[in-house]
Every structure is written in C-alpha cells, then in structure tokens.
Amino acid sequence: VVVLNELSEDCFPIHNENDRLGEDRPCGNEYCSRNAVKRITCSMDQAAYSIDIAMYNLNMRSIRNAILRAQTRGVKVRLITERFAATCDVVHELGQCGVPVRGPQTNQLGLMHHKFVAVDAPFRVKQLQKGSSILRRPKVSLITGSANWTNSTFGGNWETFTIWRSDFMANYYQEEFNRLWKAFELRPQGY
C-alpha cells in the first residue's frame, strides 16, 4: 500500500540535491512521492508481456518513459483514458509512439474514471503467448487506487494506491479492461 499526503514532498530538497549530484540516494521518507512513482515504474519495468492501463488522467513523464521502455522490450501496451486527457502531451506522445489509446467519445454516459494498470495478467499473457515461440517469465501485478498519474497527484494530494501480486486480482481487472477496450472506439489519430 502506498500513501501520498502532505508529507510526500518533505524530501524534495534531498532529491533535488541528488539530481544535481547525479546520485540516487534513498531519502527515508515513507511517504516520498518519488519513491511512490518508482514503485509504479518498477512494476512496468518488470513486465514481460503486457501493460494495460485504464487511467483517468496521466501526465507524468517518468511513467511515460517506463511505458516506452516496456514497449521497446516488446511488451504490448494499451491505454484507456478519459476524453480530455487525450489532449495532454504525455498521452499524445504515447499515441505518436505507437501505444494504442482508446476511451469514450463523449461524456454522455459519465466519465472513464478508472485508475488501474494490469501488468502481465495471466488471461492477457495466455492470449499473447498463442502462436508465439518466445516464452518469458511474467511478473504479474495490479496497481489500483485513488491516484491519477499526474504531477499534482504526486506533488501533494492525499491519495492511496495498492500494488497487488495476485493472479486473481490482475485477471479480475484485466476482464474489465478488455470489456472497455472493446466498448470504446479507437480514437482518431491526433485526437
């Protein structure tokens, strides 16, 4: 469980100094926002087959970079986001780099307000392994909670998210992702 709160940025001066020195020393702050982001990017960096993201809003470059690293390794990445988020630079860049992006075309039915990612969910891995001679060891994880992946979320909001290492939980959320993926039309290029 990861908790973000008013203490999450107390260690900012330490990280700023580490960045200046080119170092990556731990800060010891149990609520550190930078460490929270690293927990997310670490899960993505361990993906062997798939990363399926349903995120209301996403604008963090460090997470974008982890997504692109995974895609470069051959991991299949898909993103479902809310309509307005498609115009943010990070989502647009992911689309331009070949990450398929879908979401609702209108807000008539409400918002796509999910905040989860399924990494190497067994249902999805099984789909991707069909007809493939390349077998890798999947590292199942599910990340879900109240946190959008935005700079403001990790810069002072009160939020929580949980990282599960559970086939059952990953498959449960994967089923919802797959349902939404079919329900939402592909967004037009540049949308």
C-alpha positions as protocol buffer text, in pm:
chain_id: "A"
residue {
  index: 1
  type: VAL
  ca { x: 0 y: 0 z: 0 }
}
residue {
  index: 2
  type: VAL
  ca { x: 131 y: 343 z: -95 }
}
residue {
  index: 3
  type: VAL
  ca { x: 5 y: 655 z: 80 }
}
residue {
  index: 4
  type: LEU
  ca { x: 59 y: 1006 z: -53 }
}
residue {
  index: 5
  type: ASN
  ca { x: -9 y: 1302 z: 175 }
}
residue {
  index: 6
  type: GLU
  ca { x: 119 y: 1642 z: 287 }
}
residue {
  index: 7
  type: LEU
  ca { x: 449 y: 1477 z: 388 }
}
residue {
  index: 8
  type: SER
  ca { x: 516 y: 1335 z: 40 }
}
residue {
  index: 9
  type: GLU
  ca { x: 724 y: 1634 z: -68 }
}
residue {
  index: 10
  type: ASP
  ca { x: 919 y: 1689 z: 257 }
}
residue {
  index: 11
  type: CYS
  ca { x: 1216 y: 1514 z: 97 }
}
residue {
  index: 12
  type: PHE
  ca { x: 1212 y: 1726 z: -222 }
}
residue {
  index: 13
  type: PRO
  ca { x: 1531 y: 1917 z: -124 }
}
residue {
  index: 14
  type: ILE
  ca { x: 1716 y: 1585 z: -79 }
}
residue {
  index: 15
  type: HIS
  ca { x: 1607 y: 1462 z: -422 }
}
residue {
  index: 16
  type: ASN
  ca { x: 1687 y: 1796 z: -579 }
}
residue {
  index: 17
  type: GLU
  ca { x: 2040 y: 1774 z: -438 }
}
residue {
  index: 18
  type: ASN
  ca { x: 2073 y: 1410 z: -551 }
}
residue {
  index: 19
  type: ASP
  ca { x: 1966 y: 1514 z: -902 }
}
residue {
  index: 20
  type: ARG
  ca { x: 2223 y: 1794 z: -901 }
}
residue {
  index: 21
  type: LEU
  ca { x: 2496 y: 1549 z: -795 }
}
residue {
  index: 22
  type: GLY
  ca { x: 2377 y: 1274 z: -1028 }
}
residue {
  index: 23
  type: GLU
  ca { x: 2310 y: 1043 z: -734 }
}
residue {
  index: 24
  type: ASP
  ca { x: 2008 y: 838 z: -631 }
}
residue {
  index: 25
  type: ARG
  ca { x: 2037 y: 808 z: -254 }
}
residue {
  index: 26
  type: PRO
  ca { x: 1725 y: 700 z: -64 }
}
residue {
  index: 27
  type: CYS
  ca { x: 1557 y: 971 z: 141 }
}
residue {
  index: 28
  type: GLY
  ca { x: 1397 y: 762 z: 416 }
}
residue {
  index: 29
  type: ASN
  ca { x: 1058 y: 936 z: 387 }
}
residue {
  index: 30
  type: GLU
  ca { x: 795 y: 661 z: 399 }
}
residue {
  index: 31
  type: TYR
  ca { x: 552 y: 891 z: 212 }
}
residue {
  index: 32
  type: CYS
  ca { x: 802 y: 1004 z: -52 }
}
residue {
  index: 33
  type: SER
  ca { x: 627 y: 1080 z: -381 }
}
residue {
  index: 34
  type: ARG
  ca { x: 938 y: 997 z: -585 }
}
residue {
  index: 35
  type: ASN
  ca { x: 959 y: 652 z: -426 }
}
residue {
  index: 36
  type: ALA
  ca { x: 587 y: 603 z: -494 }
}
residue {
  index: 37
  type: VAL
  ca { x: 640 y: 676 z: -864 }
}
residue {
  index: 38
  type: LYS
  ca { x: 937 y: 435 z: -865 }
}
residue {
  index: 39
  type: ARG
  ca { x: 708 y: 159 z: -736 }
}
residue {
  index: 40
  type: ILE
  ca { x: 486 y: 209 z: -1041 }
}
residue {
  index: 41
  type: THR
  ca { x: 770 y: 232 z: -1291 }
}
residue {
  index: 42
  type: CYS
  ca { x: 941 y: -71 z: -1137 }
}
residue {
  index: 43
  type: SER
  ca { x: 628 y: -280 z: -1200 }
}
residue {
  index: 44
  type: MET
  ca { x: 627 y: -163 z: -1560 }
}
residue {
  index: 45
  type: ASP
  ca { x: 999 y: -228 z: -1598 }
}
residue {
  index: 46
  type: GLN
  ca { x: 940 y: -589 z: -1488 }
}
residue {
  index: 47
  type: ALA
  ca { x: 661 y: -652 z: -1741 }
}
residue {
  index: 48
  type: ALA
  ca { x: 732 y: -937 z: -1980 }
}
residue {
  index: 49
  type: TYR
  ca { x: 415 y: -943 z: -2194 }
}
residue {
  index: 50
  type: SER
  ca { x: 158 y: -674 z: -2130 }
}
residue {
  index: 51
  type: ILE
  ca { x: 71 y: -348 z: -1960 }
}
residue {
  index: 52
  type: ASP
  ca { x: -295 y: -248 z: -1983 }
}
residue {
  index: 53
  type: ILE
  ca { x: -365 y: 93 z: -1832 }
}
residue {
  index: 54
  type: ALA
  ca { x: -704 y: 245 z: -1752 }
}
residue {
  index: 55
  type: MET
  ca { x: -621 y: 588 z: -1613 }
}
residue {
  index: 56
  type: TYR
  ca { x: -847 y: 890 z: -1592 }
}
residue {
  index: 57
  type: ASN
  ca { x: -554 y: 1129 z: -1626 }
}
residue {
  index: 58
  type: LEU
  ca { x: -184 y: 1076 z: -1699 }
}
residue {
  index: 59
  type: ASN
  ca { x: 80 y: 1345 z: -1747 }
}
residue {
  index: 60
  type: MET
  ca { x: 395 y: 1216 z: -1573 }
}
residue {
  index: 61
  type: ARG
  ca { x: 697 y: 1185 z: -1799 }
}
residue {
  index: 62
  type: SER
  ca { x: 869 y: 929 z: -1574 }
}
residue {
  index: 63
  type: ILE
  ca { x: 570 y: 696 z: -1618 }
}
residue {
  index: 64
  type: ARG
  ca { x: 559 y: 772 z: -1991 }
}
residue {
  index: 65
  type: ASN
  ca { x: 926 y: 675 z: -2009 }
}
residue {
  index: 66
  type: ALA
  ca { x: 860 y: 344 z: -1830 }
}
residue {
  index: 67
  type: ILE
  ca { x: 576 y: 271 z: -2073 }
}
residue {
  index: 68
  type: LEU
  ca { x: 802 y: 341 z: -2371 }
}
residue {
  index: 69
  type: ARG
  ca { x: 1084 y: 127 z: -2225 }
}
residue {
  index: 70
  type: ALA
  ca { x: 838 y: -161 z: -2194 }
}
residue {
  index: 71
  type: GLN
  ca { x: 715 y: -111 z: -2549 }
}
residue {
  index: 72
  type: THR
  ca { x: 1075 y: -113 z: -2673 }
}
residue {
  index: 73
  type: ARG
  ca { x: 1126 y: -451 z: -2499 }
}
residue {
  index: 74
  type: GLY
  ca { x: 829 y: -588 z: -2695 }
}
residue {
  index: 75
  type: VAL
  ca { x: 571 y: -558 z: -2417 }
}
residue {
  index: 76
  type: LYS
  ca { x: 220 y: -495 z: -2553 }
}
residue {
  index: 77
  type: VAL
  ca { x: 91 y: -172 z: -2403 }
}
residue {
  index: 78
  type: ARG
  ca { x: -265 y: -37 z: -2429 }
}
residue {
  index: 79
  type: LEU
  ca { x: -409 y: 277 z: -2271 }
}
residue {
  index: 80
  type: ILE
  ca { x: -767 y: 373 z: -2194 }
}
residue {
  index: 81
  type: THR
  ca { x: -813 y: 728 z: -2074 }
}
residue {
  index: 82
  type: GLU
  ca { x: -1078 y: 996 z: -2038 }
}
residue {
  index: 83
  type: ARG
  ca { x: -1151 y: 1205 z: -2345 }
}
residue {
  index: 84
  type: PHE
  ca { x: -992 y: 1530 z: -2218 }
}
residue {
  index: 85
  type: ALA
  ca { x: -671 y: 1352 z: -2117 }
}
residue {
  index: 86
  type: ALA
  ca { x: -607 y: 1252 z: -2478 }
}
residue {
  index: 87
  type: THR
  ca { x: -504 y: 1611 z: -2547 }
}
residue {
  index: 88
  type: CYS
  ca { x: -230 y: 1617 z: -2281 }
}
residue {
  index: 89
  type: ASP
  ca { x: 125 y: 1594 z: -2412 }
}
residue {
  index: 90
  type: VAL
  ca { x: 213 y: 1262 z: -2248 }
}
residue {
  index: 91
  type: VAL
  ca { x: -91 y: 1074 z: -2382 }
}
residue {
  index: 92
  type: HIS
  ca { x: -45 y: 1232 z: -2725 }
}
residue {
  index: 93
  type: GLU
  ca { x: 324 y: 1132 z: -2727 }
}
residue {
  index: 94
  type: LEU
  ca { x: 239 y: 774 z: -2630 }
}
residue {
  index: 95
  type: GLY
  ca { x: -9 y: 759 z: -2918 }
}
residue {
  index: 96
  type: GLN
  ca { x: 251 y: 900 z: -3156 }
}
residue {
  index: 97
  type: CYS
  ca { x: 495 y: 630 z: -3040 }
}
residue {
  index: 98
  type: GLY
  ca { x: 250 y: 356 z: -3130 }
}
residue {
  index: 99
  type: VAL
  ca { x: 75 y: 292 z: -2799 }
}
residue {
  index: 100
  type: PRO
  ca { x: -292 y: 228 z: -2882 }
}
residue {
  index: 101
  type: VAL
  ca { x: -514 y: 477 z: -2695 }
}
residue {
  index: 102
  type: ARG
  ca { x: -890 y: 442 z: -2655 }
}
residue {
  index: 103
  type: GLY
  ca { x: -1161 y: 599 z: -2449 }
}
residue {
  index: 104
  type: PRO
  ca { x: -1516 y: 727 z: -2452 }
}
residue {
  index: 105
  type: GLN
  ca { x: -1602 y: 955 z: -2742 }
}
residue {
  index: 106
  type: THR
  ca { x: -1847 y: 1160 z: -2537 }
}
residue {
  index: 107
  type: ASN
  ca { x: -1918 y: 1227 z: -2171 }
}
residue {
  index: 108
  type: GLN
  ca { x: -2289 y: 1149 z: -2211 }
}
residue {
  index: 109
  type: LEU
  ca { x: -2257 y: 828 z: -2009 }
}
residue {
  index: 110
  type: GLY
  ca { x: -2026 y: 969 z: -1743 }
}
residue {
  index: 111
  type: LEU
  ca { x: -1650 y: 968 z: -1706 }
}
residue {
  index: 112
  type: MET
  ca { x: -1398 y: 693 z: -1761 }
}
residue {
  index: 113
  type: HIS
  ca { x: -1274 y: 742 z: -1405 }
}
residue {
  index: 114
  type: HIS
  ca { x: -1082 y: 417 z: -1351 }
}
residue {
  index: 115
  type: LYS
  ca { x: -730 y: 425 z: -1214 }
}
residue {
  index: 116
  type: PHE
  ca { x: -564 y: 86 z: -1259 }
}
residue {
  index: 117
  type: VAL
  ca { x: -299 y: -100 z: -1452 }
}
residue {
  index: 118
  type: ALA
  ca { x: -278 y: -474 z: -1508 }
}
residue {
  index: 119
  type: VAL
  ca { x: 75 y: -596 z: -1574 }
}
residue {
  index: 120
  type: ASP
  ca { x: 117 y: -946 z: -1718 }
}
residue {
  index: 121
  type: ALA
  ca { x: -234 y: -1055 z: -1611 }
}
residue {
  index: 122
  type: PRO
  ca { x: -249 y: -1432 z: -1677 }
}
residue {
  index: 123
  type: PHE
  ca { x: -555 y: -1403 z: -1908 }
}
residue {
  index: 124
  type: ARG
  ca { x: -373 y: -1149 z: -2127 }
}
residue {
  index: 125
  type: VAL
  ca { x: -41 y: -1338 z: -2118 }
}
residue {
  index: 126
  type: LYS
  ca { x: -217 y: -1654 z: -2236 }
}
residue {
  index: 127
  type: GLN
  ca { x: -366 y: -1459 z: -2530 }
}
residue {
  index: 128
  type: LEU
  ca { x: -28 y: -1316 z: -2625 }
}
residue {
  index: 129
  type: GLN
  ca { x: 153 y: -1650 z: -2596 }
}
residue {
  index: 130
  type: LYS
  ca { x: -73 y: -1817 z: -2855 }
}
residue {
  index: 131
  type: GLY
  ca { x: 130 y: -1888 z: -3164 }
}
residue {
  index: 132
  type: SER
  ca { x: 448 y: -1747 z: -3012 }
}
residue {
  index: 133
  type: SER
  ca { x: 764 y: -1946 z: -2965 }
}
residue {
  index: 134
  type: ILE
  ca { x: 904 y: -1682 z: -2730 }
}
residue {
  index: 135
  type: LEU
  ca { x: 824 y: -1762 z: -2369 }
}
residue {
  index: 136
  type: ARG
  ca { x: 922 y: -1519 z: -2094 }
}
residue {
  index: 137
  type: ARG
  ca { x: 852 y: -1528 z: -1724 }
}
residue {
  index: 138
  type: PRO
  ca { x: 559 y: -1295 z: -1649 }
}
residue {
  index: 139
  type: LYS
  ca { x: 571 y: -1071 z: -1341 }
}
residue {
  index: 140
  type: VAL
  ca { x: 205 y: -1025 z: -1250 }
}
residue {
  index: 141
  type: SER
  ca { x: 97 y: -706 z: -1079 }
}
residue {
  index: 142
  type: LEU
  ca { x: -209 y: -490 z: -1044 }
}
residue {
  index: 143
  type: ILE
  ca { x: -186 y: -126 z: -937 }
}
residue {
  index: 144
  type: THR
  ca { x: -511 y: 40 z: -834 }
}
residue {
  index: 145
  type: GLY
  ca { x: -631 y: 317 z: -606 }
}
residue {
  index: 146
  type: SER
  ca { x: -742 y: 677 z: -599 }
}
residue {
  index: 147
  type: ALA
  ca { x: -432 y: 826 z: -761 }
}
residue {
  index: 148
  type: ASN
  ca { x: -421 y: 960 z: -1115 }
}
residue {
  index: 149
  type: TRP
  ca { x: -73 y: 954 z: -1259 }
}
residue {
  index: 150
  type: THR
  ca { x: -26 y: 1329 z: -1263 }
}
residue {
  index: 151
  type: ASN
  ca { x: 233 y: 1566 z: -1128 }
}
residue {
  index: 152
  type: SER
  ca { x: -24 y: 1725 z: -896 }
}
residue {
  index: 153
  type: THR
  ca { x: -125 y: 1386 z: -753 }
}
residue {
  index: 154
  type: PHE
  ca { x: 232 y: 1303 z: -662 }
}
residue {
  index: 155
  type: GLY
  ca { x: 307 y: 1660 z: -557 }
}
residue {
  index: 156
  type: GLY
  ca { x: 87 y: 1698 z: -252 }
}
residue {
  index: 157
  type: ASN
  ca { x: -252 y: 1530 z: -294 }
}
residue {
  index: 158
  type: TRP
  ca { x: -387 y: 1291 z: -32 }
}
residue {
  index: 159
  type: GLU
  ca { x: -410 y: 964 z: -227 }
}
residue {
  index: 160
  type: THR
  ca { x: -354 y: 591 z: -193 }
}
residue {
  index: 161
  type: PHE
  ca { x: -282 y: 304 z: -426 }
}
residue {
  index: 162
  type: THR
  ca { x: -211 y: -62 z: -380 }
}
residue {
  index: 163
  type: ILE
  ca { x: 21 y: -288 z: -575 }
}
residue {
  index: 164
  type: TRP
  ca { x: -110 y: -645 z: -579 }
}
residue {
  index: 165
  type: ARG
  ca { x: 90 y: -952 z: -684 }
}
residue {
  index: 166
  type: SER
  ca { x: -219 y: -1162 z: -735 }
}
residue {
  index: 167
  type: ASP
  ca { x: -326 y: -1357 z: -1044 }
}
residue {
  index: 168
  type: PHE
  ca { x: -688 y: -1338 z: -929 }
}
residue {
  index: 169
  type: MET
  ca { x: -687 y: -959 z: -884 }
}
residue {
  index: 170
  type: ALA
  ca { x: -493 y: -895 z: -1205 }
}
residue {
  index: 171
  type: ASN
  ca { x: -733 y: -1117 z: -1404 }
}
residue {
  index: 172
  type: TYR
  ca { x: -1037 y: -950 z: -1247 }
}
residue {
  index: 173
  type: TYR
  ca { x: -923 y: -605 z: -1356 }
}
residue {
  index: 174
  type: GLN
  ca { x: -799 y: -741 z: -1690 }
}
residue {
  index: 175
  type: GLU
  ca { x: -1151 y: -856 z: -1769 }
}
residue {
  index: 176
  type: GLU
  ca { x: -1283 y: -503 z: -1706 }
}
residue {
  index: 177
  type: PHE
  ca { x: -1005 y: -357 z: -1918 }
}
residue {
  index: 178
  type: ASN
  ca { x: -1085 y: -597 z: -2205 }
}
residue {
  index: 179
  type: ARG
  ca { x: -1455 y: -511 z: -2181 }
}
residue {
  index: 180
  type: LEU
  ca { x: -1379 y: -139 z: -2201 }
}
residue {
  index: 181
  type: TRP
  ca { x: -1126 y: -190 z: -2481 }
}
residue {
  index: 182
  type: LYS
  ca { x: -1400 y: -348 z: -2693 }
}
residue {
  index: 183
  type: ALA
  ca { x: -1658 y: -89 z: -2591 }
}
residue {
  index: 184
  type: PHE
  ca { x: -1451 y: 219 z: -2684 }
}
residue {
  index: 185
  type: GLU
  ca { x: -1380 y: 300 z: -3045 }
}
residue {
  index: 186
  type: LEU
  ca { x: -1027 y: 377 z: -3150 }
}
residue {
  index: 187
  type: ARG
  ca { x: -964 y: 746 z: -3120 }
}
residue {
  index: 188
  type: PRO
  ca { x: -886 y: 923 z: -3444 }
}
residue {
  index: 189
  type: GLN
  ca { x: -514 y: 992 z: -3499 }
}
residue {
  index: 190
  type: GLY
  ca { x: -411 y: 1314 z: -3329 }
}
residue {
  index: 191
  type: TYR
  ca { x: -715 y: 1315 z: -3102 }
}
